[in-house]
Amino acid sequence: MSNTTPNLPHVVIIGAGFGGLQAAHRLSASPVRITLIDRQNYQLFQPLLYQVATAGLSVDDIAYPVRAMVKDWKNVRFHMAEVRSIDCAAKIVVTEADTLSYDYLIVAAGGATNFFGLANVQKYGFGMKTLDEAVNIRNHLLKMFELASHEQNPEKRRALLTFLVVGGGPTGVESAGALSELMYHVLAREYPDLNFKEARIVLLEASDRLLASMPEALQEATRSTLVRKDVEV
């Protein structure tokens, strides 16, 4: 079945994440032609972004080319583009490069970081939804240790070695724990002249518990584990 068969219904899927790829795969055996649109040419395993951010994994470990994934789905074509607008009345998707007409539209464009109205967190903090953001965090962490290794002022050095993780959900907890392992098991050996007693990892959570959707026993176990890892909750 060819994607170019004009008399078949055209399904446009926006987003090549979990939802978009699953939809394309389910429809790949149906009598339709499918165009899968994403502004990136790779599928990102977002749950492991924190591992890239804390230097536990490389970029290639959590990103895979979309074209390689869909190459055997005969009625699916991948289109790398950023969607600018959707005209539902005319059934047209407008990208920065062209327009595509559709018979059916699936929007699976993913999410964005929710800063919960905290303007300073948004202004000064790092989001962690994309591969570029995770790499930025990793580079920033390593840069802070380089700067701290040359800083003679104790107060400035302690500031450089203080890291705040905002949010006590699964990603925040995992990030804080992975950062602790990076600092005390890897970087402590690579920076023997730094006093790691000056380093701080602070996990900030607005409510009175971590992992609020989990059982209370797991919440307490998580807190105790982080404290043992020298994370201030």
C-alpha positions as CSV (number, residue, x, y, z in Angstrom):
1,M,0.0,0.0,0.0
2,S,1.5,3.3,-1.0
3,N,1.2,6.5,1.1
4,T,0.8,8.4,-2.2
5,T,-2.5,6.5,-3.2
6,P,-4.7,9.6,-3.6
7,N,-8.1,7.9,-3.1
8,L,-7.3,6.7,0.4
9,P,-8.3,8.8,3.5
10,H,-5.3,10.9,4.6
11,V,-4.5,10.8,8.3
12,V,-2.2,13.5,9.6
13,I,-0.6,12.8,13.0
14,I,1.1,15.7,14.8
15,G,3.8,14.5,17.2
16,A,6.2,11.5,17.0
17,G,6.2,10.7,20.7
18,F,4.6,7.8,22.5
19,G,1.1,8.7,21.4
20,G,1.8,9.7,17.8
21,L,3.9,6.6,17.1
22,Q,1.4,4.3,18.7
23,A,-1.4,5.8,16.6
24,A,0.7,5.4,13.4
25,H,1.6,1.9,14.2
26,R,-2.0,0.9,15.0
27,L,-3.2,2.5,11.7
28,S,-0.4,1.2,9.6
29,A,-2.4,-1.9,8.6
30,S,-5.5,0.1,7.7
31,P,-6.6,1.4,4.3
32,V,-5.4,4.9,4.9
33,R,-2.3,7.0,4.1
34,I,-0.5,8.5,7.1
35,T,1.7,11.5,7.4
36,L,3.5,11.7,10.7
37,I,4.8,15.2,11.6
38,D,7.3,16.2,14.2
39,R,9.8,19.1,14.5
40,Q,12.5,16.6,15.5
41,N,13.6,13.6,13.5
42,Y,13.9,11.4,16.6
43,Q,11.7,9.7,19.1
44,L,12.6,10.7,22.7
45,F,12.2,8.4,25.7
46,Q,11.3,11.3,27.9
47,P,11.2,9.4,31.3
48,L,15.0,9.0,31.1
49,L,15.8,12.7,30.4
50,Y,17.0,13.0,34.0
51,Q,19.7,10.4,33.4
52,V,21.1,12.6,30.5
53,A,20.8,15.7,32.7
54,T,22.9,13.9,35.4
55,A,25.4,12.4,33.0
56,G,24.2,8.8,33.6
57,L,23.2,8.3,29.9
58,S,24.3,9.7,26.6
59,V,21.9,11.4,24.2
60,D,22.0,8.4,21.9
61,D,20.7,6.1,24.6
62,I,17.3,7.8,24.8
63,A,16.7,9.1,21.2
64,Y,16.0,7.0,18.1
65,P,15.4,8.1,14.5
66,V,11.8,8.2,13.6
67,R,12.4,7.2,10.0
68,A,14.1,4.0,11.2
69,M,11.0,3.2,13.3
70,V,8.5,3.7,10.5
71,K,10.5,2.5,7.5
72,D,8.6,-0.8,7.3
73,W,5.1,0.8,7.8
74,K,4.3,1.0,4.1
75,N,1.5,3.6,4.3
76,V,3.3,5.9,6.8
77,R,5.5,8.8,5.7
78,F,7.5,11.0,8.1
79,H,7.5,14.8,7.6
80,M,10.0,16.8,9.7
81,A,8.4,20.2,10.3
82,E,7.1,22.5,12.9
83,V,3.3,23.0,12.9
84,R,2.3,26.7,12.9
85,S,-1.5,26.4,12.8
86,I,-4.4,24.2,12.1
87,D,-7.4,25.2,10.0
88,C,-10.1,22.8,11.2
89,A,-12.8,24.1,8.8
90,A,-10.6,23.7,5.8
91,K,-8.9,20.6,7.2
92,I,-5.4,21.9,6.7
93,V,-2.3,21.8,8.8
94,V,0.1,24.7,8.2
95,T,3.8,24.1,8.9
96,E,6.8,26.5,8.4
97,A,7.5,24.9,5.1
98,D,4.2,23.9,3.5
99,T,0.5,22.9,4.1
100,L,-1.0,19.5,4.3
101,S,-4.7,18.7,3.8
102,Y,-6.2,15.9,5.9
103,D,-9.3,13.8,6.3
104,Y,-8.5,12.9,9.9
105,L,-6.2,14.6,12.3
106,I,-4.5,13.3,15.5
107,V,-2.8,15.8,17.7
108,A,-0.2,14.1,20.0
109,A,2.2,17.0,20.4
110,G,3.3,16.3,24.0
111,G,3.6,18.7,26.9
112,A,5.5,21.7,28.2
113,T,7.0,22.4,31.6
114,N,4.4,23.7,34.1
115,F,6.1,26.2,36.4
116,F,2.8,26.6,38.4
117,G,3.0,30.4,38.2
118,L,6.4,30.6,39.8
119,A,7.9,33.4,37.7
120,N,11.4,33.2,39.2
121,V,11.6,29.5,38.8
122,Q,10.7,29.9,35.1
123,K,13.1,32.8,34.7
124,Y,16.1,31.3,36.4
125,G,15.5,27.5,36.4
126,F,16.0,24.8,33.8
127,G,13.1,23.0,32.3
128,M,13.6,19.3,31.5
129,K,11.2,18.3,28.7
130,T,13.5,18.1,25.7
131,L,16.8,16.6,24.8
132,D,18.4,20.1,24.5
133,E,17.2,21.1,28.0
134,A,18.6,17.9,29.5
135,V,22.0,18.5,27.9
136,N,21.9,22.1,29.1
137,I,21.4,20.9,32.7
138,R,24.3,18.4,32.4
139,N,26.6,21.1,30.9
140,H,25.6,23.6,33.6
141,L,26.3,21.0,36.4
142,L,29.7,20.2,35.1
143,K,30.5,23.9,34.6
144,M,29.6,24.7,38.2
145,F,32.1,22.1,39.4
146,E,34.8,23.5,37.2
147,L,34.2,27.0,38.4
148,A,34.1,25.8,42.1
149,S,37.4,24.1,41.7
150,H,39.0,27.5,41.0
151,E,37.0,29.6,43.4
152,Q,38.8,30.9,46.4
153,N,35.9,32.6,48.1
154,P,34.2,30.0,50.4
155,E,30.8,31.6,50.2
156,K,30.8,31.8,46.4
157,R,32.2,28.2,46.2
158,R,29.3,26.9,48.3
159,A,26.8,28.8,46.1
160,L,28.3,27.2,43.0
161,L,28.0,23.7,44.7
162,T,24.3,24.2,45.7
163,F,21.8,22.6,43.4
164,L,18.0,22.9,43.8
165,V,15.5,20.5,42.3
166,V,11.9,21.9,42.2
167,G,9.2,19.3,42.5
168,G,8.9,16.2,44.6
169,G,7.2,14.0,42.0
170,P,8.8,11.0,40.3
171,T,11.1,13.1,38.1
172,G,12.2,15.4,40.9
173,V,13.0,12.5,43.2
174,E,14.8,10.6,40.5
175,S,16.8,13.7,39.5
176,A,17.8,14.5,43.1
177,G,18.9,10.9,43.7
178,A,20.8,10.7,40.4
179,L,22.5,14.0,41.1
180,S,23.6,12.7,44.5
181,E,25.2,9.6,42.9
182,L,26.9,11.7,40.3
183,M,28.3,14.1,42.8
184,Y,29.4,11.7,45.6
185,H,30.4,8.6,43.6
186,V,31.9,10.2,40.4
187,L,32.7,13.8,40.7
188,A,34.1,13.5,44.2
189,R,36.9,11.3,42.7
190,E,37.4,13.6,39.8
191,Y,37.7,16.8,41.9
192,P,39.9,15.6,44.9
193,D,40.7,19.2,45.9
194,L,37.0,20.1,46.4
195,N,35.5,19.7,49.8
196,F,32.2,17.9,49.0
197,K,30.9,18.7,52.5
198,E,30.3,22.2,51.0
199,A,28.0,20.7,48.3
200,R,24.2,20.8,48.8
201,I,21.4,19.1,46.9
202,V,18.0,20.6,47.9
203,L,14.7,19.0,46.8
204,L,11.9,21.6,47.1
205,E,8.3,20.4,47.2
206,A,5.3,22.7,47.8
207,S,3.2,20.1,49.6
208,D,4.0,18.1,52.8
209,R,5.0,14.9,51.1
210,L,7.0,13.4,48.2
211,L,5.4,11.3,45.5
212,A,1.9,12.4,46.5
213,S,0.1,9.8,44.4
214,M,2.0,6.9,46.0
215,P,1.2,4.9,49.2
216,E,2.4,6.6,52.4
217,A,4.9,3.9,53.2
218,L,6.6,4.5,49.8
219,Q,6.6,8.2,50.4
220,E,8.4,7.8,53.7
221,A,10.8,5.3,52.2
222,T,11.6,7.7,49.4
223,R,12.3,10.5,51.9
224,S,14.6,8.4,54.0
225,T,16.5,7.1,51.0
226,L,17.1,10.7,49.8
227,V,18.2,11.8,53.2
228,R,20.7,8.9,53.3
229,K,22.0,10.2,49.9
230,D,22.6,13.7,51.5
231,V,19.6,15.3,49.7
232,E,17.9,18.0,51.8
233,V,14.1,17.6,51.4
